[in-house]
Amino acid sequence: MESKVLLYDSNNVKIGETFARRARQLVKQQRASWVGDNHEAIRFAHGMENVDDTMADDMYEGPVSQGLDTDNELWKLARKRVHAKFAFKLHYSIVLVVCALNIVIYLLTDRGGYFWPIWPMLGLGLSVIIHGIIYKMTAGNSMSNQIAREYEQLKFRHSYADSHDRRS
C-alpha cells in the first residue's frame, strides 16, 4: 500500500491526508510545498486548498481497467460516480415530493373522483427508472468522503488488475 502524506492548509491547520503520489502531483503543480525534508507532509499555497482540478468535459468514460494511468484520472472517475449518485438521489427525491403534492391536490379538490395523479406519477416514475438504469450503467456521507472512498476502491481495483495482468 502506498504511504500517506499529511495535508495542511495555508494556515498550518491539519486538514487531512492523501497518498504520496497525489502529494507529489500537488507540489509539482505548485499548489502545495513540502513541510520539512522527510516528505511526510505538505502545506497548500494560500487559496489553493479548494481549487477544483477537474473539468466536467474532461471526465473519463471507460472501464476502470483500461487507460487509467494516473491518480488524477482515478479521482476524476470517482468524482463523476459520486456526482451521478447524488443526481439520482436528488431526482428521486423531487419526484416523490411532486407525486405527494399531486395526491394532496387530488384529495383536496376531487376526493373520490377519477384518480388523475396516476398519470403524472407513471411519467415521473418512468423518468426515475430510466435515470436509475443510466446511473447503474455509468457509475457502478459527505461528498468529499464519498469521493475519497470511491477513489480508494478504484485504486485497489486498478492495482489488482495491473498485478493480475503481470502474472498472466
Residue pairs with C-beta under 8 A, 6 or more apart in sequence:
2 19
2 20
2 21
3 19
3 20
4 17
4 18
4 19
4 20
5 17
5 18
5 19
5 20
5 22
5 23
5 39
5 40
5 41
5 42
6 14
6 16
6 17
6 35
6 40
6 41
6 42
7 14
7 15
7 16
7 17
7 18
7 23
7 32
7 41
7 42
7 44
8 14
8 15
8 35
8 41
8 42
8 43
8 44
9 15
9 43
9 44
9 49
10 43
10 44
10 45
10 46
10 47
10 48
10 49
12 43
15 49
18 26
19 71
19 155
20 39
21 71
22 71
22 75
23 32
23 39
23 42
25 70
25 71
25 72
26 32
26 42
26 44
27 33
27 34
27 42
29 53
30 45
31 44
31 45
31 48
31 51
31 53
32 42
32 43
32 44
32 45
32 48
33 42
33 43
33 45
34 41
34 42
35 41
35 42
35 43
53 72
54 75
54 76
54 79
58 76
59 76
59 77
59 79
59 80
60 67
60 68
60 73
60 76
60 77
60 80
61 138
64 77
64 140
64 154
64 157
64 158
64 161
65 157
65 158
65 161
67 73
68 74
68 77
68 154
68 158
71 155
74 151
74 154
74 155
74 158
75 147
75 151
77 150
77 154
78 147
78 148
78 150
78 151
78 153
78 154
79 147
79 150
80 138
80 139
81 138
81 139
81 140
81 150
82 143
82 146
82 147
82 150
84 135
84 138
84 139
85 135
85 139
85 146
86 143
87 131
87 135
88 131
88 132
88 135
91 127
91 128
91 131
92 128
92 131
92 132
95 124
95 125
95 127
95 128
98 120
98 124
99 117
99 120
99 121
99 124
99 125
102 117
102 120
102 121
103 117
105 117
106 115
106 116
106 117
110 116
